[in-house]
Amino acid sequence: MSSNDCKESLSIRQATPSDVGVILELIHAIADYEKLSHQVTANEDTLRDSLFGPHPAAEVCLASWQGVVVGYAVFFHHFSTFEGQRGLYLEDIFIQPDFRGKGIGKALLRHLARLALERDCARFEWLVLDWNQPAMDFYRGLGAEILDDWKLCRMTASSIQKLAHSED
Amino acid sequence: MSSNDCKESLSIRQATPSDVGVILELIHAIADYEKLSHQVTANEDTLRDSLFGPHPAAEVCLASWQGVVVGYAVFFHHFSTFEGQRGLYLEDIFIQPDFRGKGIGKALLRHLARLALERDCARFEWLVLDWNQPAMDFYRGLGAEILDDWKLCRMTASSIQKLAHSED
């Protein structure tokens, strides 16, 4: 397939409220791929509220191949104190396995890099699972640095509540 | 010192635009501590705009000991697709070295855990440098889980521009 055929087959657009169903399908697909399906509690109502309510917490870009949605990127703005300005943070990117190797992931990341420039973001960051070697190779090939010295700390509902209710 | 003395010595409050100078001092102090001073490009103008402008990118809590600001936490909301709802993300926490061991860091984290509950956040997350064993021990002691399998990917200005301007 030539480069021009790819351009005509592939389109990227911002998601709208009517896409909530397909977004939820993609969340389940990425959770399956990451072996984390047990962690998914999102549903169409929570997504509609958090993505398209009065205070959106994130934005979604959808990638379509020949008119069918086959991938997405979920992102929001974060903030770097060292630079004193906001950045673009990629929460999730996923391409359905049957549609890989067509440049869709790169097109989504390029789309986000362009948004980062337009929105004056000093950094574009995301996390990758350290067993996902193909993903790490892909990101490095696009120019990303993978930092080995940071670790993610997480509190979920029970630990948040325990700390919040602890004694002064 | 008794617990009551600590309560009277310590206060935590949301930062205001007049705190921009002290916030910048704390950013330089944490960068020195993390051996990353060369990365600091923030100044009072960028901070005033990004923290207190029309679209704040983050919030800051200041911790004072006997009326003097000695620490801070910088945070914003992030988003988890798996839960379909926003979380609270701690970008930076820092206590001036002379004021450690007084419970100030725990008080700041407890303050944020309470905000996370009030704001219906499913997760409270942050990053820690893997050589900072005292910090990791402290966070684990408060109930945080430290995840070993995620790595941070980062693009800065030059790599963002290169990707944004790459061929389709």
HADDOCK unambig.tbl for C-alpha pairs under 7 A between the chains (distance, minus, plus):
assign (segid A and resid 27 and name CA) (segid B and resid 81 and name CA) 6.64 0.50 0.50
assign (segid A and resid 27 and name CA) (segid B and resid 82 and name CA) 6.63 0.50 0.50
assign (segid A and resid 39 and name CA) (segid B and resid 82 and name CA) 6.26 0.50 0.50
assign (segid A and resid 40 and name CA) (segid B and resid 82 and name CA) 4.38 0.50 0.50
assign (segid A and resid 40 and name CA) (segid B and resid 83 and name CA) 5.75 0.50 0.50
assign (segid A and resid 41 and name CA) (segid B and resid 82 and name CA) 6.08 0.50 0.50
assign (segid A and resid 41 and name CA) (segid B and resid 83 and name CA) 4.85 0.50 0.50
assign (segid A and resid 42 and name CA) (segid B and resid 82 and name CA) 5.68 0.50 0.50
assign (segid A and resid 42 and name CA) (segid B and resid 83 and name CA) 4.47 0.50 0.50
assign (segid A and resid 42 and name CA) (segid B and resid 84 and name CA) 4.39 0.50 0.50
assign (segid A and resid 43 and name CA) (segid B and resid 84 and name CA) 6.96 0.50 0.50
assign (segid A and resid 46 and name CA) (segid B and resid 84 and name CA) 5.59 0.50 0.50
assign (segid A and resid 46 and name CA) (segid B and resid 85 and name CA) 6.56 0.50 0.50
assign (segid A and resid 47 and name CA) (segid B and resid 84 and name CA) 5.19 0.50 0.50
assign (segid A and resid 50 and name CA) (segid B and resid 84 and name CA) 6.77 0.50 0.50
assign (segid A and resid 50 and name CA) (segid B and resid 85 and name CA) 5.78 0.50 0.50
assign (segid A and resid 57 and name CA) (segid B and resid 78 and name CA) 6.90 0.50 0.50
assign (segid A and resid 57 and name CA) (segid B and resid 79 and name CA) 6.10 0.50 0.50
assign (segid A and resid 57 and name CA) (segid B and resid 86 and name CA) 6.07 0.50 0.50
assign (segid A and resid 58 and name CA) (segid B and resid 79 and name CA) 6.43 0.50 0.50
assign (segid A and resid 78 and name CA) (segid B and resid 57 and name CA) 6.88 0.50 0.50
assign (segid A and resid 79 and name CA) (segid B and resid 57 and name CA) 6.08 0.50 0.50
assign (segid A and resid 79 and name CA) (segid B and resid 58 and name CA) 6.41 0.50 0.50
assign (segid A and resid 81 and name CA) (segid B and resid 27 and name CA) 6.63 0.50 0.50
assign (segid A and resid 81 and name CA) (segid B and resid 42 and name CA) 7.00 0.50 0.50
assign (segid A and resid 82 and name CA) (segid B and resid 27 and name CA) 6.61 0.50 0.50
assign (segid A and resid 82 and name CA) (segid B and resid 39 and name CA) 6.27 0.50 0.50
assign (segid A and resid 82 and name CA) (segid B and resid 40 and name CA) 4.37 0.50 0.50
assign (segid A and resid 82 and name CA) (segid B and resid 41 and name CA) 6.06 0.50 0.50
assign (segid A and resid 82 and name CA) (segid B and resid 42 and name CA) 5.68 0.50 0.50
assign (segid A and resid 83 and name CA) (segid B and resid 40 and name CA) 5.74 0.50 0.50
assign (segid A and resid 83 and name CA) (segid B and resid 41 and name CA) 4.83 0.50 0.50
assign (segid A and resid 83 and name CA) (segid B and resid 42 and name CA) 4.46 0.50 0.50
assign (segid A and resid 84 and name CA) (segid B and resid 42 and name CA) 4.39 0.50 0.50
assign (segid A and resid 84 and name CA) (segid B and resid 43 and name CA) 6.98 0.50 0.50
assign (segid A and resid 84 and name CA) (segid B and resid 46 and name CA) 5.60 0.50 0.50
assign (segid A and resid 84 and name CA) (segid B and resid 47 and name CA) 5.20 0.50 0.50
assign (segid A and resid 84 and name CA) (segid B and resid 50 and name CA) 6.77 0.50 0.50
assign (segid A and resid 85 and name CA) (segid B and resid 46 and name CA) 6.57 0.50 0.50
assign (segid A and resid 85 and name CA) (segid B and resid 50 and name CA) 5.78 0.50 0.50
assign (segid A and resid 86 and name CA) (segid B and resid 57 and name CA) 6.05 0.50 0.50
assign (segid A and resid 110 and name CA) (segid B and resid 163 and name CA) 5.66 0.50 0.50
assign (segid A and resid 110 and name CA) (segid B and resid 164 and name CA) 5.19 0.50 0.50
assign (segid A and resid 113 and name CA) (segid B and resid 160 and name CA) 5.37 0.50 0.50
assign (segid A and resid 113 and name CA) (segid B and resid 163 and name CA) 6.39 0.50 0.50
assign (segid A and resid 113 and name CA) (segid B and resid 164 and name CA) 5.01 0.50 0.50
assign (segid A and resid 114 and name CA) (segid B and resid 164 and name CA) 4.83 0.50 0.50
assign (segid A and resid 122 and name CA) (segid B and resid 156 and name CA) 6.09 0.50 0.50
assign (segid A and resid 122 and name CA) (segid B and resid 157 and name CA) 5.84 0.50 0.50
assign (segid A and resid 123 and name CA) (segid B and resid 154 and name CA) 6.92 0.50 0.50
assign (segid A and resid 123 and name CA) (segid B and resid 155 and name CA) 5.78 0.50 0.50
assign (segid A and resid 123 and name CA) (segid B and resid 156 and name CA) 4.79 0.50 0.50
assign (segid A and resid 123 and name CA) (segid B and resid 157 and name CA) 6.67 0.50 0.50
assign (segid A and resid 124 and name CA) (segid B and resid 154 and name CA) 5.89 0.50 0.50
assign (segid A and resid 124 and name CA) (segid B and resid 155 and name CA) 5.03 0.50 0.50
assign (segid A and resid 124 and name CA) (segid B and resid 156 and name CA) 6.47 0.50 0.50
assign (segid A and resid 125 and name CA) (segid B and resid 153 and name CA) 5.48 0.50 0.50
assign (segid A and resid 125 and name CA) (segid B and resid 154 and name CA) 4.49 0.50 0.50
assign (segid A and resid 125 and name CA) (segid B and resid 155 and name CA) 6.21 0.50 0.50
assign (segid A and resid 126 and name CA) (segid B and resid 152 and name CA) 5.96 0.50 0.50
assign (segid A and resid 126 and name CA) (segid B and resid 153 and name CA) 5.24 0.50 0.50
assign (segid A and resid 126 and name CA) (segid B and resid 154 and name CA) 6.75 0.50 0.50
assign (segid A and resid 127 and name CA) (segid B and resid 150 and name CA) 6.01 0.50 0.50
assign (segid A and resid 127 and name CA) (segid B and resid 151 and name CA) 5.37 0.50 0.50
assign (segid A and resid 127 and name CA) (segid B and resid 152 and name CA) 4.61 0.50 0.50
assign (segid A and resid 127 and name CA) (segid B and resid 153 and name CA) 5.68 0.50 0.50
assign (segid A and resid 128 and name CA) (segid B and resid 150 and name CA) 5.48 0.50 0.50
assign (segid A and resid 128 and name CA) (segid B and resid 151 and name CA) 5.28 0.50 0.50
assign (segid A and resid 128 and name CA) (segid B and resid 152 and name CA) 6.52 0.50 0.50
assign (segid A and resid 128 and name CA) (segid B and resid 153 and name CA) 6.91 0.50 0.50
assign (segid A and resid 129 and name CA) (segid B and resid 149 and name CA) 5.52 0.50 0.50
assign (segid A and resid 129 and name CA) (segid B and resid 150 and name CA) 4.58 0.50 0.50
assign (segid A and resid 129 and name CA) (segid B and resid 151 and name CA) 6.27 0.50 0.50
assign (segid A and resid 130 and name CA) (segid B and resid 149 and name CA) 5.26 0.50 0.50
assign (segid A and resid 130 and name CA) (segid B and resid 150 and name CA) 5.70 0.50 0.50
assign (segid A and resid 130 and name CA) (segid B and resid 151 and name CA) 6.17 0.50 0.50
assign (segid A and resid 142 and name CA) (segid B and resid 163 and name CA) 6.67 0.50 0.50
assign (segid A and resid 143 and name CA) (segid B and resid 155 and name CA) 6.92 0.50 0.50
assign (segid A and resid 143 and name CA) (segid B and resid 159 and name CA) 5.47 0.50 0.50
assign (segid A and resid 144 and name CA) (segid B and resid 153 and name CA) 6.05 0.50 0.50
assign (segid A and resid 144 and name CA) (segid B and resid 154 and name CA) 5.33 0.50 0.50
assign (segid A and resid 144 and name CA) (segid B and resid 155 and name CA) 4.92 0.50 0.50
assign (segid A and resid 144 and name CA) (segid B and resid 159 and name CA) 6.88 0.50 0.50
assign (segid A and resid 145 and name CA) (segid B and resid 153 and name CA) 5.61 0.50 0.50
assign (segid A and resid 145 and name CA) (segid B and resid 154 and name CA) 5.21 0.50 0.50
assign (segid A and resid 145 and name CA) (segid B and resid 155 and name CA) 6.43 0.50 0.50
assign (segid A and resid 146 and name CA) (segid B and resid 151 and name CA) 6.72 0.50 0.50
assign (segid A and resid 146 and name CA) (segid B and resid 152 and name CA) 5.77 0.50 0.50
assign (segid A and resid 146 and name CA) (segid B and resid 153 and name CA) 4.50 0.50 0.50
assign (segid A and resid 146 and name CA) (segid B and resid 154 and name CA) 6.42 0.50 0.50
assign (segid A and resid 147 and name CA) (segid B and resid 151 and name CA) 6.40 0.50 0.50
assign (segid A and resid 147 and name CA) (segid B and resid 152 and name CA) 5.35 0.50 0.50
assign (segid A and resid 147 and name CA) (segid B and resid 153 and name CA) 6.25 0.50 0.50
assign (segid A and resid 148 and name CA) (segid B and resid 151 and name CA) 6.31 0.50 0.50
assign (segid A and resid 149 and name CA) (segid B and resid 129 and name CA) 5.51 0.50 0.50
assign (segid A and resid 149 and name CA) (segid B and resid 130 and name CA) 5.27 0.50 0.50
assign (segid A and resid 150 and name CA) (segid B and resid 127 and name CA) 6.01 0.50 0.50
assign (segid A and resid 150 and name CA) (segid B and resid 128 and name CA) 5.47 0.50 0.50
assign (segid A and resid 150 and name CA) (segid B and resid 129 and name CA) 4.57 0.50 0.50
assign (segid A and resid 150 and name CA) (segid B and resid 130 and name CA) 5.71 0.50 0.50
assign (segid A and resid 150 and name CA) (segid B and resid 151 and name CA) 6.98 0.50 0.50
assign (segid A and resid 150 and name CA) (segid B and resid 152 and name CA) 6.83 0.50 0.50
assign (segid A and resid 151 and name CA) (segid B and resid 127 and name CA) 5.37 0.50 0.50
assign (segid A and resid 151 and name CA) (segid B and resid 128 and name CA) 5.26 0.50 0.50
assign (segid A and resid 151 and name CA) (segid B and resid 129 and name CA) 6.27 0.50 0.50
assign (segid A and resid 151 and name CA) (segid B and resid 130 and name CA) 6.18 0.50 0.50
assign (segid A and resid 151 and name CA) (segid B and resid 146 and name CA) 6.71 0.50 0.50
assign (segid A and resid 151 and name CA) (segid B and resid 147 and name CA) 6.41 0.50 0.50
assign (segid A and resid 151 and name CA) (segid B and resid 148 and name CA) 6.31 0.50 0.50
assign (segid A and resid 151 and name CA) (segid B and resid 150 and name CA) 6.98 0.50 0.50
assign (segid A and resid 152 and name CA) (segid B and resid 126 and name CA) 5.96 0.50 0.50
assign (segid A and resid 152 and name CA) (segid B and resid 127 and name CA) 4.61 0.50 0.50
assign (segid A and resid 152 and name CA) (segid B and resid 128 and name CA) 6.52 0.50 0.50
assign (segid A and resid 152 and name CA) (segid B and resid 146 and name CA) 5.77 0.50 0.50
assign (segid A and resid 152 and name CA) (segid B and resid 147 and name CA) 5.36 0.50 0.50
assign (segid A and resid 152 and name CA) (segid B and resid 150 and name CA) 6.80 0.50 0.50
assign (segid A and resid 153 and name CA) (segid B and resid 125 and name CA) 5.49 0.50 0.50
assign (segid A and resid 153 and name CA) (segid B and resid 126 and name CA) 5.23 0.50 0.50
assign (segid A and resid 153 and name CA) (segid B and resid 127 and name CA) 5.68 0.50 0.50
assign (segid A and resid 153 and name CA) (segid B and resid 128 and name CA) 6.91 0.50 0.50
assign (segid A and resid 153 and name CA) (segid B and resid 144 and name CA) 6.04 0.50 0.50
assign (segid A and resid 153 and name CA) (segid B and resid 145 and name CA) 5.60 0.50 0.50
assign (segid A and resid 153 and name CA) (segid B and resid 146 and name CA) 4.50 0.50 0.50
assign (segid A and resid 153 and name CA) (segid B and resid 147 and name CA) 6.27 0.50 0.50
assign (segid A and resid 154 and name CA) (segid B and resid 123 and name CA) 6.93 0.50 0.50
assign (segid A and resid 154 and name CA) (segid B and resid 124 and name CA) 5.91 0.50 0.50
assign (segid A and resid 154 and name CA) (segid B and resid 125 and name CA) 4.51 0.50 0.50
assign (segid A and resid 154 and name CA) (segid B and resid 126 and name CA) 6.75 0.50 0.50
assign (segid A and resid 154 and name CA) (segid B and resid 144 and name CA) 5.33 0.50 0.50
assign (segid A and resid 154 and name CA) (segid B and resid 145 and name CA) 5.19 0.50 0.50
assign (segid A and resid 154 and name CA) (segid B and resid 146 and name CA) 6.41 0.50 0.50
assign (segid A and resid 155 and name CA) (segid B and resid 123 and name CA) 5.79 0.50 0.50
assign (segid A and resid 155 and name CA) (segid B and resid 124 and name CA) 5.04 0.50 0.50
assign (segid A and resid 155 and name CA) (segid B and resid 125 and name CA) 6.21 0.50 0.50
assign (segid A and resid 155 and name CA) (segid B and resid 143 and name CA) 6.92 0.50 0.50
assign (segid A and resid 155 and name CA) (segid B and resid 144 and name CA) 4.92 0.50 0.50
assign (segid A and resid 155 and name CA) (segid B and resid 145 and name CA) 6.42 0.50 0.50
assign (segid A and resid 156 and name CA) (segid B and resid 122 and name CA) 6.10 0.50 0.50
assign (segid A and resid 156 and name CA) (segid B and resid 123 and name CA) 4.80 0.50 0.50
assign (segid A and resid 156 and name CA) (segid B and resid 124 and name CA) 6.47 0.50 0.50
assign (segid A and resid 157 and name CA) (segid B and resid 122 and name CA) 5.83 0.50 0.50
assign (segid A and resid 157 and name CA) (segid B and resid 123 and name CA) 6.66 0.50 0.50
assign (segid A and resid 159 and name CA) (segid B and resid 143 and name CA) 5.45 0.50 0.50
assign (segid A and resid 159 and name CA) (segid B and resid 144 and name CA) 6.88 0.50 0.50
assign (segid A and resid 160 and name CA) (segid B and resid 113 and name CA) 5.36 0.50 0.50
assign (segid A and resid 163 and name CA) (segid B and resid 110 and name CA) 5.66 0.50 0.50
assign (segid A and resid 163 and name CA) (segid B and resid 113 and name CA) 6.38 0.50 0.50
assign (segid A and resid 163 and name CA) (segid B and resid 142 and name CA) 6.66 0.50 0.50
assign (segid A and resid 164 and name CA) (segid B and resid 110 and name CA) 5.18 0.50 0.50
assign (segid A and resid 164 and name CA) (segid B and resid 113 and name CA) 5.01 0.50 0.50
assign (segid A and resid 164 and name CA) (segid B and resid 114 and name CA) 4.85 0.50 0.50
